[in-house]
């Protein structure tokens, strides 16, 4: 952490000299402090402390050559000055700006060139606003969408190429569409399905190749469908099935 680093260097790696700083008067008044709260320091926490003490100066630093300074200044600057930062060449600056702006500005970044910005933007949107991002090329963006989009809009993501995305879909998909995932190629996706299917429909997974799914089936399936489970090749599945049958 910057507090543990006993040095004061700028983002170029040069030693900081307070005597040459434009804010020398602030230093005398305790509004900035070498190695602790300094806008010229290369450590983000120290820059952040500087703007916490001097928020009125943030506007003047929105064009600073160091991205870290621009990104942190955007947290404190006049919000009406932030739209121009949506075109900043650094993704951290773009995100720092958009998170303070009205949602209509976030819509502009749904196709941001950096996947992390698109992923962060997805956390700000909801409902139909997320639909264009459901087919994003980066799986983490689609995963955020699958966790936030309205359940009735998830049907188009059932066949997503990424298993983690399909697992998120299986957790929230309306039950009437869950049957579309009973034959998913990933066992953990099928397990999510098994945990949500009604007891009357679990027979569809009774012969699943993964024992974890058969165990879930044996734990909840209606007694009339125990056929095969009491003689399952995996002991834990047999024990659950036989215990329930005995009861």
N, C-alpha and C positions, 0 to 999 in steps of 0.2 A: 504493500500500500504506500501511497505517496507520503504519508505521515512518517513512515519508517525510513524513508530515503533522505539522507542528509546531503542533499545537493539542490541547487537552484539553477536549472538549465532550461533554455527556451526550446522550441520545437526543432530548431536547427542543431541543437546540442551545445550551443554556446552558453557560457556562464552569464547569469543575469546580473546586471549592474543597476541597482535602484537609482543611483545618481543620474543615470541617463534616461530614466523612465519619465514619460509624460505625466504619470500619476504620482510623482514624488510627494505632492501635497497630501494626497490620500494616505500615503504611508505615514506621514507625520500625525495625521488624525486617527490612525488606527483602522482606516477603511481598507487597507491592503497590508499584507504581511509576507515577507520573503519566506519561502518554503512552506507557506500555509495557505495564503489567499492571494494569488497573483495571476493576472490575466496573461502574463508573458511566460508563465511556467508551462512545461510540456506535459504536466500531469493534470488529467481532467478534473480530479477532485479539487485541486487548488484553483483552477480556473472557475469552477462552479462556485466556490466560496467567494471569489472576487465579485461575481455577479449577484450573489446573495446579499452582499454588503452594498453593492453599487448597481442596482437594477437599472437605474436611469441611464447608465452608460452602455447598455446592451445594444441599443439601436446602431451605435457607431461601429460595432464589431461584426455586423452581419456580412461584411465583405472582406473580413480578415483572411489572409492567405492560408492560415492553418484551419483545416476542417473542424477540428475539435473546438476551437474558439467559436466558429460560426454556429456549430450545432448547439453548444451550451448557451450562447447568446440568444438563440432562437427561443429558448425557454423563458426568457425574461423580457424580450423585446416587444415593442408595440405590435399587436397582432395584425394590424393593417399593413405592416411591412413584410409579413411572412410569405404571402403568395409567390413572390419572386424567387423564394428559396426552393420552391417545388421543382425548379429547373437547375438547381445546384448540381455540380458534377459528382458530389459525394452523397452516397445513399444515407449516411447518418444524419446529414443536414436536412435532407428532404423529409425524412421521417420525423425529426425533431420539429420541423415546421408544421407538417400536416396534422400531427396529433393535437395541435392547439387550434386548428382552423375548423370551420363548419364542415359537416360531412360532405357537402357538395365538392369540396376540394379533394377529399380522399378518393372520390370517384374518378378523379383525373389520374390517379396513380395506380389504378387497377392493372395497368399494363406497364408499370415501371420496369426499366431494364434490369433492376436488381431483384432477385427472388426474395431477399429478406424484407425489402420494402413492401413487396406485394403481400407477403405473409403478414406483416404488421398491419397493413391496410385492411386485410381480411378480418382482423380482430375488431375493426371499427365499424364494419358494415353488417347488414343483416337482410334477411328475406331475399327478395328479387335482386337486390343490389349485388348479391354474391354470385348469382347465376353465371355471369361471364367468366368468373374465376374458377368455376367447377371443373374446367378443362385446362387449367393452367399447366404448363409443361413441368413445373416443379412440384414434386409430391407433397412437400411440407405445406405449400399453399393450399393444395386440394384437401389436405388433412384438416387444416383450420376451417375451410369451407364446410367440410362434412360434419364438423362439430357445431357449426353455428347456423347453417342454413335451415330453413323451415323443413321439418320432416317430410312434408308432402312434396318437397322439391328434390328429394334425395334419389328418386328413382333413376335419374340419369347417371348416377354415380355407382350403381350396383356393379358394373363391370369395370371399374377403375383398375388400371394395371398394377397398382400398389396395394399389397395386402393390408398395410396399416390403415390406408384410406378406407378400404372395404370393411375393416373391423369397425371403424368409426361409423360407417354407414349402417352396419348391422345393429349397432347399439341403439340407433334412433329411427330406423326405417319403420314405417307403419307395418303392423303385423301382416296385413293382407299381401304385402310384397316380400315378406321374409322368405317365403318358399323359393324365391328366385336365387337364394344363396345357400340352399341346403346342399348343393353339389359343388360349392366353391372349392377351388384347388388348394386353398390354404386351410389347415386344420383349425387355426385359431379363429378364423372367420366363422367356420362352421360351429365352433364352440359358442361363440357369441349368439349365433342363431339358436342353438340348442337351449341356451339359458333363457331365451325369450319366447320360444314357441310354446303354445299351450300344450298341456299334457296329452290332449287328444291327437295332436299332430306329430308328437315326438317319434312315432313309429317310423317316420320317414328317415330317421337317423339311427335306427336301431342296429343296423349293420355297418355303421361307419367304420372305416379302417383305423381310426384313432381311438384308443381306449378312453381318453379323457371325455370324449363326446359320448361314447357308450355309457360311461359312468354317470354323466349328467342325465342321459336318457333313463337309465335304470333307477335313478333317484326320484324321477318325477312322472314317468310314463304311467298311463292308466293300467291297473293290474291285469286287465284282459289282454294286454299286448306284451306280456313278459316273455313270450315265446323266444327262445334262443338266448336270452340274457342270463338265465339261471345256469346255463352251461357255457358262458362266455370264456374264451381262453385266458382272459386276464382276471386274476383272483379278486381284485377290488370290485370289479363289475359284478362278478358272480355273487360276492358277499352281499352287496347292496340289494341286488335283485332277490336273492333268497331270503334275506332279512325282511324285505317288504312283503314278499309272498307269504312268509310264515305269519306275518301280522294280519 
